[in-house]
C-alpha cells in the first residue's frame, strides 16, 4: 500500500529460510500460484485510488470468520473477509454500487445496487472474498439565483430542472491507435488515470481506440479487453464514450462508439453512418464494404441529451463519402442533443495536403458547432510515431464555434475542460 514491491522468494525468505530451506530462487515454478495471487492483488489495488484508503475495521462486522475494511471518506470501501458467510458494512446512508472480487482468479462480478446505512455482503462460500462498495455520484448541479419565491409544497425535484445548470468536466484522449489490442489497453489506461486525476466526469476516445481501426479486429480479444477498460473506468467513477470497432448482439460488425455511465452501465452505441470509400478509387474497398450501420440516436448522460458521431459522420469529406451529407450534427440538435462527442481517426500528413485537410476539418467543425449551438468534444487519433500532425484538431468547441481548448497537433495529448449547460432548452 505504501508503494513497495514483493520479492517472490516466499518460504525461502521467511525466518532465514526456516520454513523452506533455500536456495532462494525468485523464478521457481512452484511459486507460480502465489505469484498469480500477488498479480491479482496488484491489479485490484492499482485500479483504485489506493493511496486514499485508510483502515476502518470498525465499519465491518463478519458473519462468522473475520473481516477487514479500507475506506476512502465514505465514498469507497474495500472489504476483505474469510471463514464465514459474509459481512455487514456500516455506511452513512445513500445508494451504492457493488462488485465482488475473487482473489483466486482475479475476476470481478457486478452485483445489484444497495441502499441504506447497512450493506450486506454475502459470500458464495467460506473462502476469502473481496467486495468493492462505491457511493453513487451524480454530475454536479449549479443552481442559479431566481426571483421566484421558494416552493411551499415541500416537494423537491430530484434531477436538473429549468433555472439550473449541469456542470460537466470532460476529458479527451488524442492517442495512437494500433492493431495491437494489448497496447491499446495500455494507452487507454493512461487516459483513464489522467481523467481520474483531473476529476473528469467523462472520457472520450478516438475511433477504433480499443479494437484498432480495422475491419479485421479480433472480436473476442476486443470484448475481453473491454472488460478491463470498463473496470478501470468504474472505479474512477468515469463515464466513457469509447471509440471502437465491435461485434453487436446481431452478429454484425460496427465502427462506432459505446456509451457507459459512471457506474459502468451500458447505455448503447452509435454506429458510424457515413462509412468511407476513397472516391478516386471506386473499385477499392472501404469501410462501407465491411461495417454495418444503425439509425442515428441520442443518449441520456448526466440528465442531458447527448449524441455521438464517428469521424466522417461530422464533416462528410467529399473525397471519402459515397453518399449525400445528411448534416448529422444538425439532426442531433433537432433530436435534443446539447453535446456531441466525436471520435475521429482522420490520419495526418505534412505540407500542403495537411494544411488543406486540417483547414477543411476545423472550419467544418466550428461552423457546425455554431450552427447548432452545440458543445462538441473531439478526440482524434495521433500518429503512433509522433511525426505527423493530424488532419483534425482534438479539443472542445463551444456553442459559438470557438475553441475552449485545443490539443497540440502531434503525439499523445490528454486534455480536460469544464463547461456548464443550462437545463432549459
Secondary structure as UniProt FT lines:
FT   TURN            8..9
FT   HELIX           10..12
FT   HELIX           14..16
FT   TURN            17..18
FT   TURN            26..27
FT   HELIX           29..31
FT   HELIX           32..46
FT   TURN            47..49
FT   HELIX           50..52
FT   STRAND          54..55
FT   HELIX           57..59
FT   STRAND          60..62
FT   STRAND          66..72
FT   TURN            73..75
FT   STRAND          76..82
FT   STRAND          86..90
FT   STRAND          95..101
FT   TURN            103..105
FT   STRAND          108..115
FT   STRAND          118..122
FT   STRAND          129..135
FT   STRAND          141..143
FT   TURN            162..163
FT   STRAND          164..174
FT   HELIX           181..197
FT   TURN            198..199
FT   STRAND          202..204
FT   TURN            207..211
FT   TURN            215..216
FT   HELIX           219..235
FT   TURN            236..237
FT   STRAND          239..247
FT   TURN            249..250
FT   STRAND          253..260
FT   TURN            262..263
FT   STRAND          266..271
FT   TURN            279..280
FT   TURN            282..283
FT   HELIX           287..289
FT   STRAND          299..301
FT   TURN            302..303
FT   STRAND          304..310
FT   HELIX           312..315
FT   TURN            318..320
FT   HELIX           328..334
FT   TURN            335..336
FT   STRAND          339..344
FT   STRAND          348..349
FT   HELIX           351..372
FT   STRAND          375..380
FT   TURN            384..385
FT   STRAND          389..390
FT   STRAND          395..397
FT   TURN            399..400
FT   STRAND          403..406
FT   STRAND          413..422
//
